[in-house]
Structures are given as C-alpha cells and as structure tokens.
Amino acid sequence: MSLRPENTAVPLEPEELISLQEILMDGDGQAALEFLRKVIAEKVRHRQDDSHRPPFEGGIRIERTPGFFRKTD
C-alpha cells in the first residue's frame, strides 16, 4: 500500500517519543531511518488504511460474515 499525500496525524507512545528524542540528540542517521521505517511509516499506513476508519470519516464499510469479509456500498 502506498502512502497518500494527505494530512495524517500520527500519535506516538511515550517510549517512542523518548526514542525519537535520543535519536535527535545523538544525531544518529541510521537510527533515524530505522525509526522512520519501523515506527512512523507503519503508523501512517495504518492511519491511512480505509478499513480502519469509520464510514463517516471516509472509510469503507466491511460486512463481516462467517468465513469471509465483503466490502459493501
């Protein structure tokens, strides 16, 4: 799934904020790239996934029936 160019809020857990602060203080480029890939990119993907958003926020409605999922209108 590619990322959409739209405003996306990404909440960070306290330990993630501490890690980010340590990376910034150390100036560690490799750790920064790893943090972006493992934490930020995954959270953005999750936030932009329409199946995780309610229909009134532009998400899709999924009808859950035993054995499979089906997109509804």
C-alpha positions in Angstrom: 0.0 0.0 0.0 1.4 3.4 -1.0 1.1 6.4 1.2 -1.4 9.1 0.2 -0.3 12.7 0.2 -2.8 14.0 2.8 -2.7 15.3 6.3 -2.2 12.4 8.7 -1.9 12.6 12.5 0.5 10.0 14.0 0.2 9.5 17.7 3.4 8.3 19.4 3.7 6.3 22.6 5.8 7.8 25.4 8.6 5.3 24.8 8.6 6.2 21.1 8.9 9.9 21.9 11.9 9.1 24.2 13.5 7.1 21.4 12.9 10.0 19.0 14.5 12.4 21.4 17.5 10.2 21.9 18.0 9.9 18.1 17.8 13.6 17.7 20.2 14.3 20.5 22.7 11.7 19.2 22.4 12.8 15.6 22.3 9.1 14.6 21.2 9.0 10.9 20.9 5.2 10.7 18.7 5.0 13.9 16.6 7.9 12.5 16.0 6.0 9.2 15.1 2.8 11.1 12.7 4.8 13.3 11.0 6.3 10.3 10.6 2.9 8.6 9.6 0.8 11.7 7.5 3.3 13.6 6.4 6.3 11.6 5.7 4.6 8.2 3.8 1.7 9.8 1.6 4.1 11.8 0.9 6.3 8.7 0.0 3.2 6.7 -2.3 2.0 9.5 -3.9 5.5 9.8 -4.5 5.8 6.1 -5.9 2.3 5.7 -9.6 2.9 4.9 -10.7 -0.3 6.5 -9.7 1.1 9.9 -11.7 4.3 9.5 -15.5 4.6 10.1 -17.6 5.4 7.1 -18.4 8.9 8.3 -14.7 9.7 8.1 -14.3 8.3 4.5 -13.6 4.7 5.4 -15.2 1.7 3.9 -17.9 -0.4 5.4 -17.0 -4.0 5.8 -19.7 -6.6 6.3 -18.4 -9.3 8.5 -19.9 -12.7 7.8 -18.6 -16.1 8.9 -15.7 -17.2 6.7 -15.0 -14.0 4.7 -15.2 -10.2 4.5 -17.1 -8.4 1.9 -17.0 -4.7 1.0 -20.4 -3.1 1.0 -21.7 0.2 -0.6 
